[in-house]
Amino acid sequence: MWCIGQITGEYLARLEDVLHLYSLPYNKARPVLCYDEMPVQLLGEVVTPLPMKEAAALRFDYEYRRNGVANILLAVEPLTGKRVVARLAAKNQSRLCPLQRTSCRKVSRSRSNYFD
């Protein structure tokens, strides 16, 4: 969980800068990209789920096998709806920076909403 620190004049000035950036019209030469990341726990089944019966949902056992973790990175260009999603096996700066450069190139070249 994250928390907001002291709300100072500097904090409010930076917040206003971000809001101003979001209010600018679309500029193809300088797209606005927003990044978000989320750690995900990779789980596997220990017991095969029971098959569905008529008018009943698939039933899963409470046991699971932990298969590690991954980090999901999302880059979104909010004014066009374009997005790039990538999985990082480990969270470290050396893998994140090239991914940000790649997502910038893909967003600026793509004409569709979904791309790899």
C-alpha positions in Angstrom: 0.0 0.0 0.0 1.2 3.5 -0.8 0.5 6.7 1.1 0.7 10.4 0.3 3.3 12.3 2.3 3.0 15.8 3.6 0.9 18.0 1.3 3.2 20.9 0.9 3.3 23.8 -1.6 5.9 21.9 -3.7 3.7 18.8 -3.7 0.7 20.8 -5.0 2.9 22.5 -7.6 4.1 19.2 -9.0 0.5 17.8 -8.9 -0.6 20.8 -11.0 2.2 20.2 -13.4 1.0 16.6 -14.0 -2.6 17.7 -14.4 -1.5 20.4 -16.9 0.4 17.8 -18.9 -2.8 15.6 -19.0 -4.9 18.5 -20.2 -2.7 19.3 -23.3 -4.0 18.3 -26.7 -2.6 15.3 -28.5 0.9 15.8 -30.0 2.2 12.9 -32.1 5.8 14.1 -31.7 5.5 14.1 -27.9 3.0 11.5 -26.7 2.1 11.3 -23.0 2.8 7.9 -21.6 1.6 6.6 -18.2 3.3 3.6 -16.6 2.0 1.3 -14.0 3.4 -2.0 -12.6 1.9 -4.8 -10.6 3.5 -7.8 -9.0 1.6 -11.0 -9.7 1.8 -14.3 -7.9 1.9 -17.3 -10.3 -0.2 -20.2 -9.0 -0.8 -23.7 -10.2 -3.3 -26.4 -9.4 -2.4 -29.3 -7.0 -5.6 -31.2 -7.6 -7.4 -31.2 -11.0 -10.6 -29.2 -10.8 -13.9 -31.2 -10.8 -15.8 -31.1 -14.0 -18.8 -29.0 -14.3 -22.3 -30.5 -13.8 -25.4 -29.0 -15.2 -26.3 -25.7 -13.6 -23.2 -25.8 -11.4 -19.9 -23.9 -11.5 -16.5 -25.5 -11.9 -15.1 -26.4 -8.5 -11.6 -25.8 -7.4 -9.7 -27.1 -4.4 -8.2 -24.6 -1.9 -4.7 -26.0 -2.3 -2.3 -24.5 -4.9 1.3 -24.7 -6.0 3.3 -21.5 -5.9 5.1 -21.1 -9.2 7.0 -17.8 -8.5 6.2 -14.2 -9.1 6.3 -11.9 -12.1 5.9 -8.1 -12.6 3.4 -6.8 -15.1 4.3 -3.4 -16.7 1.6 -1.4 -18.5 2.3 1.6 -20.6 -0.7 3.6 -21.8 -1.1 6.6 -24.0 -4.3 8.0 -22.6 -5.3 10.3 -25.4 -5.2 7.5 -28.1 -6.0 4.5 -25.9 -2.8 2.7 -27.2 -1.2 0.4 -24.7 1.8 -2.0 -24.2 1.8 -4.8 -21.7 4.9 -6.7 -20.8 5.9 -9.3 -18.2 9.2 -8.9 -16.3 10.5 -12.0 -14.6 12.4 -9.9 -12.0 11.9 -6.3 -11.0 15.1 -4.3 -11.6 16.1 -1.1 -13.2 18.2 -2.6 -16.0 15.2 -4.4 -17.4 12.7 -1.6 -16.9 14.5 1.1 -18.8 14.8 -0.8 -22.1 11.1 -1.7 -21.8 10.2 1.9 -21.4 12.2 2.8 -24.6 10.5 0.0 -26.5 7.0 1.0 -25.4 7.7 4.6 -26.5 8.7 3.4 -30.0 5.8 1.1 -30.3 3.2 3.7 -29.2 4.6 6.3 -31.6 4.6 3.9 -34.6 1.4 2.0 -34.0 -1.9 2.8 -35.6 -4.0 0.2 -33.8 -5.1 0.1 -30.2 -3.6 -3.3 -29.4 0.0 -4.4 -30.2 2.8 -6.6 -28.8 
